[in-house]
């Protein structure tokens, strides 16, 4: 199936756990001709648009896989990229169209509660969606989870079971320990809610310096609402005459490229106006669809440097934002690890009642930089301050950025669990397996 007439979405995201692709070992079933045709079409489309299409062997047989998602996962092995050992594609996937419709519109259907281990055995609330069941129950980032459905088995070795209870259950009871040491029991029921991309915006006065702080959690949502909020936030920053800005993207897995562009245009210095922001390049069969975008400066802020708080959960549109601004201003990255590492993207191809997403293009900035499959490295390695709420100036990542702004040196920290302990990183990745990570662009007619 050629690119023409497809719904184009510049996307690059990790999407674990959307589908269950388990084989039924109890009942032996034979695929129908319709199922075989579906799988054949998936393979045909992939061999047309996949960025590494010429590495898929002619003998590749999609019919041996359970469904389109299993086929997408299978083609990842053919993504050999110069300079990297092993396949680089971790993201090609397929999903039922009905599921994608909810995800792409920024509608959640769980508790609205994120969780990470601060250390093994110490599980903390990392984020709460304001309009979600957890938000309406008054739960805050930094609270410790001491029981889940009555069980005290809160250990990294139990991360898969905890992930299902927190993110994939219709009802779960929790016991939380608050910062003051008191405990509270709360039962949450999953329901539909609208996600809030902007968690917090603040201005701090530190040693006579005005510093802006923006917690931007997602590039998804109603774009009109998001754009209005961005204008309000940056008007406020301008009125406060901030001299430095900290943008917190630590759990931001991405979203709409158009929102990334809007935010980039507020953050970029005036000198970037009209200059190249980014390029997107397809495989050698579809170079006619290569595109580029220029900066169109918004607002009156003219920052010369910017600080980003990141983690391994910072992906896609978030990394795109950082990479696009890099040629035009000084950047400092703070966090426990490098970012996720996803410089490629794709668009949804409809096949029956599925969408398939084979990686289809790469993104680069003005300087042709973009192969950050290993992530964007941080300048200051500090632990994710999971014991503090958003905006607390004692939270380790925020405190490190503020220290640099006021003294010219970051905080020094040697005890960084996610950086020093691979098991810690793996456990928190398990707790993130249901989270969206992607860069979703505007529709384009070919």
C-alpha positions as CSV (number, residue, x, y, z in Angstrom):
1,X,0.0,0.0,0.0
2,X,1.6,3.3,-1.1
3,X,1.8,6.4,1.1
4,X,-0.8,8.3,-1.0
5,X,-4.1,8.9,0.8
6,X,-2.8,7.7,4.1
7,X,-3.5,9.7,7.2
8,X,0.0,11.1,7.9
9,X,1.1,11.3,11.5
10,X,4.7,12.2,12.4
11,X,5.0,9.8,15.3
12,X,7.7,8.2,17.3
13,X,6.6,6.4,20.4
14,X,6.9,3.4,22.6
15,X,3.7,1.7,23.3
16,X,4.0,-1.3,25.6
17,X,1.0,-3.2,26.9
18,X,-1.7,-1.9,24.6
19,X,-2.3,-5.3,23.2
20,X,-2.2,-8.8,24.5
21,X,-0.7,-11.1,21.9
22,X,-0.9,-14.4,23.7
23,X,-1.3,-17.6,21.9
24,X,-4.3,-19.8,22.8
25,X,-2.7,-23.1,23.7
26,X,-5.9,-24.7,24.7
27,X,-7.7,-24.6,21.4
28,X,-6.0,-25.2,18.1
29,X,-7.4,-22.9,15.5
30,X,-6.6,-22.5,11.8
31,X,-6.3,-19.0,10.4
32,X,-9.0,-18.0,8.0
33,X,-8.4,-16.6,4.5
34,X,-9.4,-13.2,5.8
35,X,-6.8,-13.4,8.6
36,X,-4.1,-14.4,6.2
37,X,-5.0,-11.6,3.8
38,X,-4.8,-9.1,6.7
39,X,-1.4,-10.4,7.7
40,X,-0.2,-10.3,4.1
41,X,-1.3,-6.7,3.8
42,X,0.5,-5.8,6.9
43,X,3.8,-7.2,5.6
44,X,3.2,-5.6,2.1
45,X,2.7,-2.2,3.7
46,X,5.7,-2.6,5.9
47,X,8.0,-3.5,3.0
48,X,6.8,-0.3,1.4
49,X,7.2,2.3,4.1
50,X,9.5,0.8,6.8
51,X,12.6,2.9,7.2
52,X,14.7,-0.2,6.9
53,X,12.5,-1.9,4.4
54,X,15.4,-3.3,2.4
55,X,16.6,-5.3,5.4
56,X,13.3,-7.3,5.7
57,X,14.0,-10.6,3.9
58,X,11.9,-11.7,1.0
59,X,11.2,-14.9,2.9
60,X,9.5,-13.0,5.8
61,X,6.2,-14.7,6.5
62,X,3.7,-12.7,8.4
63,X,1.2,-15.5,8.6
64,X,3.1,-17.3,11.3
65,X,2.4,-14.5,13.8
66,X,-0.7,-14.1,15.9
67,X,-1.8,-10.7,14.8
68,X,-0.6,-7.4,13.2
69,X,1.1,-6.3,16.5
70,X,3.1,-9.5,16.6
71,X,4.2,-8.8,13.0
72,X,5.3,-5.3,13.8
73,X,7.3,-6.5,16.8
74,X,8.9,-9.2,14.5
75,X,10.1,-6.7,11.9
76,X,12.0,-4.6,14.5
77,X,14.9,-7.1,14.3
78,X,15.7,-5.8,10.8
79,X,16.4,-2.2,11.9
80,X,20.2,-2.3,11.6
81,X,21.6,1.2,11.8
82,X,25.2,2.2,11.2
83,X,27.1,2.9,14.4
84,X,24.8,0.8,16.7
85,X,25.0,-2.8,17.7
86,X,21.8,-4.7,17.3
87,X,18.4,-3.5,16.0
88,X,17.5,0.1,16.9
89,X,13.7,-0.2,16.4
90,X,11.9,-0.7,19.7
91,X,8.6,0.9,18.7
92,X,6.9,-0.5,15.5
93,X,3.5,-1.7,16.7
94,X,-0.1,-2.2,15.7
95,X,-3.3,-1.4,17.6
96,X,-7.0,-1.7,17.1
97,X,-8.3,1.6,15.6
98,X,-10.8,2.1,18.5
99,X,-8.0,2.0,21.1
100,X,-5.9,4.4,19.1
101,X,-8.7,6.9,18.8
102,X,-8.8,7.2,22.6
103,X,-5.1,7.4,23.1
104,X,-4.5,10.0,20.4
105,X,-7.2,12.3,21.8
106,X,-5.6,12.4,25.2
107,X,-8.4,10.4,27.0
108,X,-7.3,8.3,29.9
109,X,-9.2,5.3,31.3
110,X,-7.3,4.3,34.4
111,X,-6.8,5.7,37.9
112,X,-4.6,8.6,36.6
113,X,-1.8,7.5,38.9
114,X,1.8,7.0,38.1
115,X,4.3,5.2,40.3
116,X,8.1,4.6,40.5
117,X,10.4,3.0,43.0
118,X,12.6,5.5,44.8
119,X,14.6,2.5,46.1
120,X,13.6,-1.2,46.2
121,X,10.7,-1.5,48.6
122,X,9.9,2.2,48.5
123,X,7.2,2.8,45.9
124,X,6.2,6.5,45.4
125,X,3.4,8.3,43.5
126,X,5.3,9.9,40.7
127,X,2.4,11.8,39.1
128,X,-1.3,12.3,39.3
129,X,-3.7,13.5,36.6
130,X,-5.8,16.3,38.0
131,X,-9.2,15.2,36.5
132,X,-8.6,11.5,37.2
133,X,-9.9,9.3,40.1
134,X,-6.6,9.7,41.8
135,X,-6.5,13.5,41.4
136,X,-10.1,13.9,42.7
137,X,-9.2,11.7,45.7
138,X,-6.5,14.2,46.6
139,X,-3.5,12.0,46.0
140,X,-0.2,13.8,45.5
141,X,3.2,13.1,44.0
142,X,5.6,11.9,46.7
143,X,3.1,9.8,48.7
144,X,4.5,6.4,49.5
145,X,2.4,3.3,48.5
146,X,2.6,0.8,51.3
147,X,-0.2,-1.6,50.4
148,X,-1.9,-2.6,47.1
149,X,-5.1,-4.6,47.5
150,X,-4.0,-5.4,51.1
151,X,-0.6,-6.8,50.0
152,X,2.7,-5.4,51.4
153,X,4.7,-7.0,48.7
154,X,5.9,-3.7,47.4
155,X,9.2,-4.8,45.8
156,X,10.9,-4.4,42.5
157,X,10.7,-8.2,41.9
158,X,6.9,-7.8,42.0
159,X,6.9,-4.9,39.5
160,X,4.8,-6.7,36.9
161,X,2.0,-7.5,39.3
162,X,2.1,-4.0,40.8
163,X,1.9,-2.5,37.3
164,X,-1.2,-4.5,36.4
165,X,-2.8,-3.4,39.7
166,X,-2.0,0.2,39.2
167,X,-2.5,0.7,35.5
168,X,-4.6,-2.2,34.2
169,X,-7.3,-2.8,36.8
170,X,-10.8,-1.5,37.1
171,X,-10.6,-1.2,40.9
172,X,-7.7,-1.3,43.4
173,X,-7.3,-0.4,47.0
174,X,-4.2,1.4,48.2
175,X,-2.7,2.4,51.5
176,X,-0.7,5.6,51.2
177,X,1.8,7.1,53.6
178,X,1.8,10.9,53.5
179,X,4.8,13.1,54.0
180,X,3.7,13.9,57.6
181,X,3.8,10.2,58.4
182,X,0.1,9.6,58.5
183,X,-1.5,6.8,56.4
184,X,-4.8,6.8,54.4
185,X,-6.7,4.0,52.7
186,X,-8.1,4.9,49.3
187,X,-10.0,2.6,46.8
188,X,-9.8,3.8,43.2
189,X,-12.1,2.9,40.4
190,X,-10.9,3.4,36.8
191,X,-12.9,5.8,34.7
192,X,-12.5,8.0,31.6
193,X,-11.0,11.4,32.1
194,X,-9.2,14.2,30.1
195,X,-5.4,14.4,30.7
196,X,-3.9,17.8,31.7
197,X,-0.6,18.4,29.8
198,X,0.5,21.3,32.1
199,X,0.9,20.0,35.6
200,X,2.4,23.2,37.1
201,X,3.9,26.6,36.2
202,X,5.7,28.8,38.8
203,X,8.0,31.7,39.1
204,X,10.7,31.6,41.8
205,X,12.8,34.6,43.1
206,X,16.1,33.3,44.1
207,X,19.0,35.6,45.0
208,X,17.1,38.4,43.1
209,X,16.8,36.2,40.0
210,X,13.4,35.4,38.5
211,X,13.3,31.8,37.4
212,X,10.4,30.2,35.6
213,X,9.4,26.6,36.1
214,X,7.1,24.6,33.8
215,X,6.0,21.0,34.3
216,X,4.9,19.9,30.9
217,X,3.7,16.3,31.0
218,X,2.3,15.6,27.6
219,X,2.0,17.0,24.1
220,X,-1.4,15.4,23.7
221,X,-4.9,16.8,24.4
222,X,-7.2,19.4,23.0
223,X,-4.8,21.7,21.1
224,X,-6.9,24.8,21.4
225,X,-7.0,24.5,25.2
226,X,-3.2,23.7,25.3
227,X,-2.3,26.7,23.1
228,X,-4.4,29.0,25.3
229,X,-2.7,27.7,28.4
230,X,0.7,28.1,26.8
231,X,-0.1,31.7,26.0
232,X,-1.2,32.4,29.5
233,X,1.9,30.7,31.0
234,X,4.4,32.5,28.8
235,X,2.6,35.9,29.2
236,X,3.0,35.4,32.9
237,X,6.7,34.5,32.5
238,X,7.2,37.6,30.4
239,X,5.4,39.8,32.9
240,X,7.6,38.5,35.7
241,X,10.7,39.2,33.6
242,X,12.2,35.7,34.2
243,X,15.8,35.4,33.3
244,X,16.0,31.6,33.2
245,X,13.5,28.8,32.6
246,X,13.4,25.2,33.7
247,X,11.1,22.9,31.7
248,X,10.3,19.7,33.4
249,X,9.8,16.8,30.9
250,X,10.8,14.0,33.1
251,X,7.7,11.7,32.4
252,X,6.7,13.4,29.1
253,X,6.5,10.6,26.5
254,X,5.4,12.9,23.7
255,X,2.3,13.8,21.8
256,X,1.4,16.1,18.9
257,X,4.3,17.5,16.9
258,X,2.2,20.7,16.4
259,X,2.2,21.3,20.2
260,X,6.0,20.6,20.2
261,X,6.4,23.3,17.5
262,X,4.2,25.7,19.5
263,X,6.2,25.2,22.7
264,X,9.5,25.4,20.7
265,X,8.4,28.8,19.3
266,X,7.8,30.2,22.7
267,X,11.2,28.9,24.0
268,X,13.4,29.7,21.0
269,X,15.4,33.0,21.1
270,X,14.4,35.7,18.7
271,X,17.4,34.9,16.5
272,X,15.9,31.6,15.6
273,X,12.8,33.2,14.0
274,X,12.5,32.0,10.4
275,X,15.4,29.5,10.8
276,X,15.1,25.8,10.3
277,X,13.6,23.9,13.2
278,X,13.6,20.3,12.0
279,X,13.6,17.9,9.0
280,X,11.9,14.6,8.5
281,X,13.3,12.1,6.0
282,X,11.7,8.9,4.6
283,X,13.3,5.8,3.1
284,X,14.8,6.1,-0.4
285,X,11.5,5.0,-2.1
286,X,9.6,8.0,-0.7
287,X,12.0,10.9,-0.6
288,X,9.4,13.1,-2.2
289,X,7.6,13.2,1.1
290,X,10.6,14.6,3.1
291,X,9.5,17.7,5.0
292,X,10.9,20.6,7.1
293,X,9.6,23.2,9.5
294,X,10.9,26.6,10.4
295,X,10.7,28.5,13.7
296,X,8.0,31.2,14.0
297,X,8.8,33.0,17.3
298,X,6.0,33.5,19.7
299,X,5.9,35.6,22.9
300,X,8.5,38.2,24.1
301,X,10.8,35.9,26.0
302,X,14.3,35.9,24.6
303,X,16.1,33.3,26.6
304,X,19.7,32.5,25.8
305,X,19.7,29.2,27.8
306,X,17.2,26.7,29.0
307,X,17.2,23.9,31.6
308,X,15.4,20.6,31.0
309,X,14.6,18.0,33.6
310,X,14.5,14.6,32.0
311,X,14.5,10.8,32.7
312,X,14.4,7.6,30.6
313,X,10.7,8.4,30.3
314,X,11.4,11.6,28.4
315,X,10.7,10.5,24.8
316,X,9.7,11.4,21.2
317,X,8.2,14.9,21.0
318,X,10.1,15.8,24.2
319,X,13.4,14.7,22.7
320,X,12.4,16.4,19.5
321,X,11.9,19.7,21.4
322,X,15.3,19.5,23.0
323,X,17.1,18.5,19.8
324,X,15.4,21.2,17.7
325,X,16.4,24.0,20.2
326,X,20.0,22.7,20.6
327,X,21.5,24.7,17.6
328,X,20.0,28.0,18.9
329,X,20.5,28.2,22.6
330,X,22.5,26.8,25.5
331,X,20.9,23.7,27.0
332,X,21.4,22.0,30.3
333,X,19.8,18.6,31.0
334,X,19.3,17.4,34.6
335,X,18.0,14.0,35.7
336,X,18.9,10.4,36.8
337,X,19.5,9.0,33.3
338,X,19.7,9.9,29.6
339,X,16.4,10.4,27.8
340,X,14.6,7.4,26.1
341,X,16.3,7.7,22.7
342,X,13.7,7.8,19.8
343,X,14.7,9.9,16.8
344,X,12.4,8.1,14.3
345,X,8.7,8.1,13.6
346,X,5.8,6.6,11.8
347,X,2.2,7.2,10.8
348,X,-0.9,5.0,11.2
349,X,-1.8,2.8,8.2
350,X,-5.3,1.4,8.4
351,X,-5.6,-2.3,7.7
352,X,-9.1,-3.7,8.4
353,X,-9.9,-2.6,12.0
354,X,-6.2,-2.1,12.9
355,X,-3.7,0.6,12.6
356,X,-0.1,-0.5,11.9
357,X,2.8,1.7,12.7
358,X,6.1,0.6,11.1
359,X,8.8,3.1,11.7
360,X,8.9,5.2,8.6
361,X,11.1,8.3,8.9
362,X,13.9,9.9,10.9
363,X,14.0,13.5,12.4
364,X,17.0,15.8,12.5
365,X,17.6,19.4,13.6
366,X,19.3,22.3,11.8
367,X,22.7,20.7,12.2
368,X,21.5,17.3,10.9
369,X,21.8,15.9,14.4
370,X,19.3,13.2,15.3
371,X,20.6,9.6,15.7
372,X,20.2,9.7,19.5
373,X,19.1,6.1,19.8
374,X,21.0,5.9,23.1
375,X,19.2,9.0,24.4
376,X,20.2,12.6,25.1
377,X,22.8,12.7,27.9
378,X,22.3,14.7,31.1
379,X,24.7,17.4,32.3
380,X,23.8,16.8,36.0
381,X,23.1,13.2,37.2
382,X,20.8,13.5,40.2
383,X,18.1,11.2,41.5
384,X,14.5,11.7,40.6
385,X,13.1,13.5,43.7
386,X,10.2,11.1,44.1
387,X,9.8,12.0,47.8
388,X,8.8,15.6,46.9
389,X,5.7,17.2,45.2
390,X,6.0,19.2,42.0
391,X,7.6,22.6,42.5
392,X,9.3,21.8,45.8
393,X,12.6,23.7,45.6
394,X,14.2,20.9,47.7
395,X,13.3,18.2,45.1
396,X,16.6,17.0,43.8
397,X,16.3,17.7,40.1
398,X,14.7,21.1,40.5
399,X,17.2,22.0,43.3
400,X,20.2,21.0,41.0
401,X,19.0,23.3,38.2
402,X,18.3,26.2,40.6
403,X,21.8,25.7,42.1
404,X,23.4,26.0,38.7
405,X,21.4,29.1,37.9
406,X,22.5,30.8,41.1
407,X,26.1,29.5,41.5
408,X,27.2,28.1,38.1
409,X,27.5,24.6,39.5
410,X,25.1,21.7,39.7
411,X,24.5,19.7,42.9
412,X,26.7,16.7,43.3
413,X,25.0,13.4,44.0
414,X,26.5,9.9,44.0
415,X,23.4,7.9,45.1
416,X,21.3,7.8,42.0
417,X,19.4,4.5,42.0
418,X,18.3,4.5,38.4
419,X,21.8,5.4,37.2
420,X,23.7,3.1,39.5
421,X,21.2,0.1,39.6
422,X,20.1,-1.4,36.3
423,X,17.4,-3.4,38.2
424,X,15.9,-0.2,39.5
425,X,15.7,1.2,36.0
426,X,14.2,-2.1,34.7
427,X,11.6,-2.1,37.5
428,X,10.5,1.5,36.8
429,X,10.4,0.7,33.0
430,X,8.0,-2.1,33.9
431,X,5.9,0.4,35.8
432,X,5.9,2.6,32.7
433,X,4.9,-0.2,30.2
434,X,1.3,1.2,29.8
435,X,2.4,4.8,29.3
436,X,2.2,6.5,25.9
437,X,5.4,7.7,24.3
438,X,5.1,9.4,20.9
439,X,5.3,12.4,18.6
440,X,2.0,12.7,16.7
441,X,1.9,15.2,13.9
442,X,-0.7,17.0,11.8
443,X,-2.6,15.4,9.0
444,X,-1.1,15.8,5.5
445,X,-2.7,14.8,2.2
446,X,-0.4,13.1,-0.2
